[in-house]
Amino acid sequence: MAISLIAHATNETPQQQFQKISDEYFDQVYFPHNPTIGTLSGYHQYDAQLEDYSRKSIDAQVAALRTFEKRVAAIPASGLDETTRGDREVVLSNIHSTLLTLETIRGWEKNPDNYSSGISGSAFSLMERKFASPDDRLRSLIARERLMPSRLDKARINLENPPHIYTEIAIEQLPGIVSFFEHDVPLAFADAKDSALKAEFAQTNSAVIAALNSYQTWLKTDLLPKSNGDFRIGAETFSKKLQYDEMVDLPLDKLLQIGWADLRKNQQHFNEIAKELEPAKEPKAVLEQLGQNHPAPDQLLNSFRATFDGLVAFIRTHHIVTIPSDVRPIVEETPPFMRATTFASMDTPGPFEKHATEAYFNVTLPDPSMKPAEVEGFMHSFNVGTVISTAVHEAYPGHYVQFLWVPQAPSRVRKLLGANTDVEGWAHYCEQMMLDEGYGQPGAGAKDERESKFLRLGQLQDALLRNARFIVGIEMHTGKMSFDQAVRFFQKEGYQSKETAMVETKRGTADPTYLYYTLGKLEIMKLREDLKKKQGASFSLEEFHNNFLRQGFPPIKIVREALLGDNSPAL
């Protein structure tokens, strides 16, 4: 397909040109190369397609991205309104980030888990939400499953000297993925009625399971001994990724200063409250006491469900933010292919999903294979304080409320593309903001002053976890911290258990810029203070939060321009 760089029609305004080109970008490049994201977004014409990891497909994607980079850049920003100008920056950044991922970071060449977890996620996207009949969704799944063995074959061609830890993570995830296809997938389509379709599915599903078992054997016997690559992306790539994904261009040494300062501030706050609670104990001993105050593993999901009424009531009576719907998210166990690297997550329907609009709050339960001592260590991450903090982060007023505002986002671009400093920054900001506004005081989330202090300790422990991610991500990927040093850092400086430290460090090897939680939170807090100074007595917290969420998910730099009307620094 020949694509001209600039629209020929002279009567098209720059605004119309961008609208047309951004739509073509989504429809010709973004979704065709990411059909699972298409399904998740609510575009079900992609349901029977699967990501193609062949070199030919990757080269075609790179070529298409280069073409659209030129087409978008050729539209003069000066001729666009404020929202569209921001959208232009977001699309260009998405193109640059994808090119960096494909050409420089090269996960398709380095990360075996991308293949096995990728096909699992693709199947799961057709299972969780009943956007069509079981038979229709099963038909799409069969089409995807027919392609899955070939994608695992491509892995054997593409993977060259991956980092040892990447291959280890893929091997660790695979038993859960095989079990997922053996049990969860058939169960999800038990209501399908077409017997011929079910017989066909039995064949394709068996072929996927066989391919996954074969892949697992190949990873263990062939690839693992050859996995001597480096997971570190280096300072230059790290800075570019941060610029493209988050529109943050501060030097890494400056970012580290910011990260360390916030870590020390949170440690000091934690230690002060710990001393108030237990004057005779060291803060780490109080941390251990906090960790032991957790629900029983079989009551964990109910503990999260029980937080919703109190959080919603507080948000409404204290005018924190408008909640656009009374529908609650569904709390369930984390899908198997996500359990190795996450404790909790929010899975919301795509912005263009018309039929199945349920949202799922995923919580990772202890693995049945864990010994009692390991279960106890794992459950320390779900203490009385972090349960509240996590419920705030994932649901009210964090990710779930943010999702409820998506229909009001000003454009298709803002509904589909976003920055983690906005998404995760907002949710992490909410953890502190809610307690600062009075939630967790006796009678408002806590039964007495002592429990109130424990809730604050839980929030601070979560903040320290994010502080540790901030520093570990930069230091590990610039070669200044080893994997083992990072694990110890999470324990010593981030106040985390050994089990949590391992999960977090593993995640950091493949998610280098996971500093975006703290980075986004600090950017939002600065934006709020700058707006307060500008508006004075007329400043309203609820109005600020509503206007923030109304923007969609762009980098905070773009939100600042919309809310403040200037280009002042985000940090």
C-alpha positions in Angstrom: 0.0 0.0 0.0 1.5 3.3 -1.1 1.0 6.0 1.6 1.7 9.6 0.8 3.4 11.8 3.4 0.9 14.7 3.3 -2.8 14.7 2.5 -3.3 15.8 -1.1 -6.6 17.5 -0.5 -5.9 21.1 -0.1 -9.1 21.8 1.7 -8.1 19.5 4.7 -7.1 21.5 7.8 -4.2 20.3 9.9 -6.8 19.2 12.4 -8.5 17.0 9.8 -5.2 15.7 8.5 -4.2 14.5 11.9 -7.6 12.9 12.6 -7.4 11.0 9.4 -3.7 9.9 9.8 -4.1 8.9 13.5 -7.1 6.7 12.6 -5.1 5.1 9.8 -2.2 4.5 12.2 -4.5 2.6 14.5 -6.3 0.7 11.8 -3.3 -0.1 9.5 -0.4 -0.6 11.9 -1.2 -0.5 15.7 -4.1 -3.1 15.8 -3.1 -5.3 12.9 0.3 -5.9 14.6 -1.3 -6.1 18.1 -4.6 -8.0 17.6 -4.8 -9.0 21.2 -4.9 -5.3 22.1 -7.6 -5.0 19.5 -9.7 -7.6 21.3 -9.0 -5.9 24.7 -9.9 -2.5 23.3 -13.3 -3.8 22.1 -12.5 -4.1 18.4 -13.6 -7.6 17.8 -12.7 -7.7 14.1 -9.2 -8.8 15.4 -10.5 -11.7 17.6 -9.4 -14.4 15.1 -5.9 -12.9 14.6 -2.7 -13.5 16.5 0.5 -11.5 16.9 3.0 -12.6 14.2 6.5 -12.8 15.6 8.2 -13.6 12.3 11.1 -11.5 11.1 9.1 -10.6 8.0 6.3 -9.3 10.1 8.6 -7.3 12.4 10.4 -5.8 9.4 7.0 -4.8 7.9 5.9 -3.2 11.2 9.2 -1.2 11.4 8.7 0.0 7.8 5.1 1.0 8.5 6.1 2.8 11.7 8.8 4.8 9.8 6.2 5.9 7.2 3.7 7.0 9.8 6.4 8.8 11.8 7.0 11.0 8.7 3.3 11.5 8.0 2.5 12.6 11.6 5.6 14.8 11.9 4.7 16.5 8.6 1.5 17.9 10.2 2.4 21.4 11.7 1.7 21.4 15.4 1.0 25.2 15.3 -2.2 24.5 13.2 -3.7 22.3 15.9 -5.9 23.0 18.9 -4.4 22.2 22.4 -5.9 18.7 22.7 -4.9 17.6 19.1 -1.5 19.1 19.6 -1.1 16.8 22.6 -2.5 13.9 20.7 0.1 14.4 18.0 2.9 14.2 20.6 1.3 11.1 22.1 1.1 9.3 18.7 4.7 10.3 17.7 5.9 9.1 21.1 4.1 5.8 20.7 5.7 5.3 17.3 9.2 6.1 18.6 8.7 3.8 21.6 7.6 0.9 19.5 10.6 1.4 17.2 12.9 1.5 20.2 11.3 -1.7 21.5 11.6 -3.6 18.2 15.0 -2.3 17.0 17.0 -1.7 20.1 15.5 -3.5 23.1 14.4 -6.4 20.9 12.3 -8.5 23.3 11.3 -10.7 20.4 14.9 -11.8 20.2 15.7 -11.9 24.0 12.6 -12.8 26.0 11.1 -16.3 25.7 8.3 -15.5 28.1 6.9 -13.0 25.5 5.9 -16.0 23.4 4.4 -18.3 25.9 2.7 -15.7 28.1 1.8 -13.8 24.9 -0.4 -16.6 23.5 -1.9 -17.1 27.0 -2.9 -13.5 27.2 -4.4 -13.8 23.7 -6.5 -16.7 24.7 -7.5 -15.0 28.0 -8.7 -11.9 26.1 -11.4 -14.1 24.5 -12.4 -15.9 27.8 -12.8 -13.3 30.6 -15.5 -11.1 29.0 -18.6 -12.5 27.4 -18.8 -9.9 24.6 -20.2 -12.6 22.3 -21.8 -16.0 22.6 -19.6 -18.9 23.8 -19.7 -20.4 20.3 -18.6 -17.2 18.6 -15.8 -16.6 21.0 -14.7 -20.3 20.8 -14.6 -19.9 17.0 -12.2 -17.0 17.4 -10.1 -18.9 20.0 -9.8 -21.9 17.6 -8.5 -19.5 14.9 -6.0 -18.2 17.3 -5.0 -21.6 18.7 -4.3 -22.8 15.1 -1.6 -20.2 14.9 -0.1 -20.6 18.4 2.2 -23.6 17.7 3.8 -21.7 14.8 4.4 -18.7 17.1 6.3 -21.0 19.5 8.3 -22.3 16.5 9.2 -18.7 15.7 10.6 -18.3 19.2 13.1 -21.1 18.5 14.2 -19.1 15.4 14.2 -15.7 16.9 15.7 -16.2 20.4 19.4 -15.5 20.5 21.4 -15.6 23.7 18.6 -14.3 26.0 19.4 -13.2 29.5 19.5 -16.2 31.9 16.8 -14.6 34.1 14.4 -14.2 31.2 14.6 -17.9 30.3 14.2 -18.8 34.0 11.1 -16.7 34.3 9.6 -18.3 31.2 10.3 -21.8 32.6 8.8 -20.7 36.0 5.6 -19.5 34.3 5.1 -22.4 31.9 3.6 -25.0 34.3 0.9 -22.5 35.1 0.3 -21.7 31.4 0.1 -25.4 30.5 -2.4 -25.9 33.4 -4.3 -22.8 32.1 -4.8 -24.4 28.7 -5.6 -27.8 30.2 -8.2 -26.6 32.7 -9.2 -22.9 32.6 -9.6 -22.6 28.9 -12.0 -25.6 28.4 -13.9 -24.6 31.5 -14.4 -21.0 30.1 -16.2 -22.5 27.0 -18.2 -25.3 28.8 -21.4 -23.5 27.7 -20.6 -23.7 24.0 -23.3 -25.7 22.2 -21.9 -26.5 18.7 -20.6 -30.1 19.0 -18.5 -29.9 15.9 -16.9 -26.7 17.1 -16.1 -28.3 20.5 -14.5 -31.3 18.8 -12.4 -28.9 16.7 -11.4 -27.0 19.9 -10.3 -30.3 21.5 -7.9 -30.8 18.7 -6.5 -27.2 18.6 -6.2 -27.0 22.4 -4.4 -30.3 22.6 -2.0 -29.1 19.9 -1.3 -25.9 21.9 -0.6 -27.9 25.1 1.7 -30.2 23.2 3.5 -27.2 21.7 3.9 -25.6 25.1 5.2 -28.8 26.7 7.7 -29.1 23.8 8.7 -25.4 24.2 9.2 -25.9 28.0 11.5 -28.9 27.3 13.4 -26.9 24.7 13.8 -23.9 27.1 15.2 -26.2 29.8 17.5 -28.4 27.8 18.5 -26.2 24.8 18.0 -22.5 25.5 18.8 -22.2 29.2 22.4 -23.4 28.8 22.8 -20.9 26.0 21.2 -18.0 27.9 24.1 -15.8 28.7 22.8 -12.5 27.4 22.5 -9.2 29.3 19.1 -7.9 30.4 20.4 -4.4 31.0 19.3 -1.8 28.4 21.9 0.8 29.3 21.7 4.5 30.1 21.1 5.8 26.6 18.2 3.4 25.8 16.8 3.9 29.3 16.7 7.7 28.8 15.1 7.3 25.3 12.4 5.0 26.7 11.6 7.4 29.4 11.4 10.2 26.9 9.2 8.3 24.5 6.9 6.6 27.1 6.6 9.3 29.7 7.8 12.6 28.0 10.4 12.9 30.9 13.8 14.1 29.8 15.6 14.7 33.1 19.1 13.3 33.3 19.3 9.9 35.1 21.6 11.3 37.8 19.0 14.0 38.5 16.2 11.4 38.6 18.2 9.3 41.1 18.6 12.3 43.4 14.8 12.8 43.3 14.2 9.0 43.9 16.7 8.9 46.8 15.2 12.0 48.4 11.7 10.6 48.3 12.9 7.2 49.6 14.6 8.8 52.6 11.6 10.9 53.4 9.3 7.9 53.4 11.7 5.8 55.5 11.9 8.6 58.1 8.1 8.9 58.2 7.8 5.1 58.6 10.4 5.0 61.3 8.7 7.9 63.2 5.3 6.1 63.2 6.8 2.8 64.1 8.4 4.4 67.2 5.1 5.9 68.2 3.5 2.5 68.0 6.3 0.5 69.7 8.9 2.8 71.3 11.0 -0.1 72.5 11.3 -1.8 69.1 13.3 -1.2 66.0 11.2 -0.1 63.0 12.1 -3.3 61.2 10.6 -5.3 64.1 7.4 -3.2 63.8 7.4 -3.9 60.1 7.5 -7.7 60.9 4.6 -7.1 63.3 2.7 -5.3 60.5 3.5 -8.2 58.1 2.0 -10.7 60.5 -1.3 -8.8 60.7 -2.8 -10.2 57.5 -5.9 -12.1 56.6 -5.9 -15.9 56.2 -5.0 -16.8 52.6 -8.5 -18.2 52.0 -10.0 -15.0 53.2 -7.8 -12.7 51.1 -10.3 -12.0 48.3 -13.1 -11.3 50.8 -10.8 -8.9 52.6 -10.5 -6.8 49.4 -14.2 -7.0 48.7 -14.9 -5.7 52.2 -13.0 -2.5 51.6 -15.3 -1.1 48.9 -18.2 0.2 50.9 -16.1 2.3 53.2 -13.8 3.7 50.4 -16.8 4.7 48.2 -18.6 6.4 51.1 -15.5 8.3 52.2 -14.8 9.5 48.6 -18.4 10.8 48.3 -18.8 12.4 51.6 -15.3 14.1 51.4 -15.7 15.2 47.8 -12.5 13.5 46.7 -13.5 12.7 43.1 -16.7 12.0 41.2 -17.4 8.2 40.7 -19.3 8.0 37.4 -20.9 4.6 38.1 -22.2 2.5 41.1 -21.1 -0.8 39.5 -18.3 -2.5 41.5 -15.3 -4.4 40.1 -15.3 -8.2 40.4 -12.6 -9.5 42.8 -11.0 -12.8 41.5 -7.7 -14.7 41.6 -4.9 -13.6 39.2 -4.8 -15.5 35.9 -2.0 -18.2 36.0 0.3 -16.5 33.4 0.5 -13.3 35.4 1.2 -14.8 38.8 5.0 -14.8 38.7 5.4 -11.1 38.5 2.4 -9.4 40.1 0.5 -9.4 43.4 -2.6 -7.5 42.3 -3.9 -5.8 39.2 -7.0 -4.2 37.7 -8.3 -5.6 34.4 -10.9 -3.2 32.9 -12.7 -3.6 29.6 -11.4 -1.7 26.6 -12.7 1.8 25.8 -14.7 0.6 22.8 -16.1 -2.6 24.4 -19.9 -2.4 23.9 -21.1 -5.7 25.4 -19.0 -7.0 28.2 -18.2 -4.1 30.5 -17.2 -6.0 33.7 -13.9 -5.0 35.4 -11.8 -7.6 37.3 -9.7 -6.9 40.4 -7.0 -9.7 40.2 -5.3 -10.8 43.5 -2.5 -13.4 43.5 -3.0 -16.1 46.1 -0.1 -18.2 47.5 0.9 -21.0 45.3 -0.3 -24.4 46.5 3.3 -25.7 46.2 4.6 -23.2 48.8 5.8 -24.4 52.2 4.0 -22.9 55.3 7.0 -20.5 55.9 6.9 -19.3 52.3 3.1 -18.8 52.5 3.6 -16.6 55.6 6.3 -14.6 53.9 4.1 -14.1 50.8 1.1 -13.0 52.9 3.2 -10.3 54.6 2.6 -8.4 51.3 -1.1 -8.4 52.2 -1.0 -7.0 55.7 -3.9 -4.9 57.1 -2.2 -1.7 55.7 -1.3 -2.9 52.3 -4.7 -4.4 51.7 -6.2 -1.0 52.1 -3.5 0.6 50.1 -3.9 -1.9 47.3 -7.7 -1.5 47.3 -7.2 2.3 46.9 -4.6 1.8 44.2 -6.5 -0.8 42.1 -10.1 0.3 42.7 -11.2 3.4 44.7 -10.2 6.0 43.6 -7.3 4.4 41.7 -7.4 2.4 38.4 -11.1 1.5 38.5 -12.3 5.1 38.9 -9.8 6.2 36.3 -11.4 3.6 33.9 -14.9 4.9 34.7 -13.8 8.3 33.4 -12.5 7.0 30.0 -15.7 7.7 28.1 -15.1 11.4 28.8 -11.6 11.4 27.3 -11.5 14.0 24.5 -10.3 11.8 21.6 -9.7 8.3 20.3 -6.0 8.8 20.8 -6.6 9.6 24.5 -8.8 6.5 25.0 -6.2 4.1 23.4 -2.7 5.4 24.2 -1.4 6.5 27.6 1.6 6.9 29.8 2.3 4.8 32.9 3.2 8.0 34.8 -0.4 8.9 34.4 -2.0 5.5 34.9 0.2 4.1 37.7 1.2 7.5 38.9 -2.5 8.4 39.6 -3.2 5.1 41.4 0.0 5.4 43.5 -0.8 9.1 44.3 -4.2 8.0 45.5 -2.7 5.8 48.2 -1.1 8.7 50.0 -3.8 11.3 49.1 -6.6 9.3 50.6 -4.9 9.0 54.0 -3.8 12.6 53.8 -7.5 13.5 53.4 -8.5 11.6 56.5 -9.3 8.1 55.3 -7.9 5.5 57.7 -8.6 7.6 60.8 -10.6 6.0 63.7 -14.2 5.6 62.4 -13.2 6.1 58.8 -11.5 2.9 57.7 -9.8 2.1 61.1 -11.3 0.9 64.4 -8.8 2.8 66.6 -5.7 5.0 66.6 -3.4 2.0 66.6 -4.9 0.5 63.5 -4.8 3.9 61.9 -1.1 4.1 62.4 -0.7 0.6 60.9 -2.7 1.7 57.8 -0.2 4.5 57.4 2.7 2.1 57.8 1.1 -0.1 55.1 0.8 2.9 52.7 4.4 3.9 53.4 5.6 0.3 52.9 4.0 0.4 49.5 5.5 3.8 48.8 9.0 2.4 49.8 8.4 -0.5 47.4 7.8 2.0 44.6 10.8 4.1 45.7 13.0 0.9 45.5 11.7 0.2 42.0 12.7 3.7 41.0 16.3 3.3 42.1 16.7 -0.4 41.2 15.4 0.2 37.7 18.0 2.9 36.9 20.9 1.3 38.8 20.3 -2.3 37.4 19.9 -1.2 33.8 22.9 1.1 33.8 25.1 -1.7 35.3 25.6 -0.2 38.7 23.6 -2.9 40.6 23.5 -6.6 40.2 20.4 -8.8 40.4 21.3 -10.0 43.9 22.1 -6.5 45.0 18.7 -5.4 43.8 17.0 -8.1 45.8 18.8 -7.0 48.9 18.0 -3.3 48.1 14.3 -4.1 48.1 14.6 -5.8 51.4 16.9 -3.3 53.2 15.8 0.0 51.7 12.4 -0.9 50.4 11.3 -2.7 53.6 10.1 -5.8 51.7 10.1 -9.5 52.4 12.6 -11.8 50.6 9.7 -13.2 48.5 8.5 -9.8 47.4 12.0 -8.7 46.7 12.6 -11.6 44.3 9.3 -11.0 42.4 10.1 -7.3 42.1 13.6 -7.7 41.0 12.6 -10.3 38.3 10.0 -7.8 37.1 12.6 -5.0 36.9 14.8 -7.0 34.5 12.2 -6.8 31.8 10.3 -3.6 32.9 13.3 -1.2 33.3 11.3 2.0 33.7 9.1 0.8 36.5 10.1 4.0 38.3 6.9 5.5 36.7 4.8 4.8 39.9 6.8 7.3 42.1 7.7 9.5 39.1 4.1 10.0 38.2 2.9 10.4 41.8 5.5 13.2 42.3 4.5 14.9 39.0 0.8 14.8 40.0 1.6 16.2 43.5 3.6 19.1 41.9 0.8 19.8 39.4 -1.7 19.9 42.3 0.5 22.3 44.3 1.1 24.5 41.2 -2.6 24.7 40.5 -3.4 25.5 44.1 -0.9 28.5 43.9 -2.6 29.7 40.7 -6.2 29.3 41.8 -5.8 30.2 45.5 -9.0 30.0 47.5 -11.0 28.8 44.5 -9.0 25.5 44.3 -11.2 22.4 44.7 -9.6 19.0 45.1 -12.6 17.2 43.6 -12.5 19.5 40.6 -8.8 19.0 40.2 -9.2 15.2 40.2 -12.1 15.3 37.8 -10.3 17.6 35.4 -7.2 15.4 35.6 -9.1 12.2 34.9 -11.1 13.9 32.1 -7.9 14.2 30.1 -7.5 10.4 29.5 -4.0 8.9 30.1 -1.4 11.2 28.4 1.9 12.0 30.0 1.6 14.5 32.9 3.5 17.1 30.7 0.4 17.2 28.5 -2.1 17.2 31.4 -0.1 20.2 32.9 -0.5 22.1 29.7 -4.3 21.5 29.7 -4.8 22.3 33.4 -2.3 25.1 33.9 -2.0 26.5 30.4 1.8 26.6 30.4 4.9 24.5 29.7 6.3 24.7 33.3 8.5 21.7 34.3 6.6 18.6 35.5 9.2 18.0 38.3 
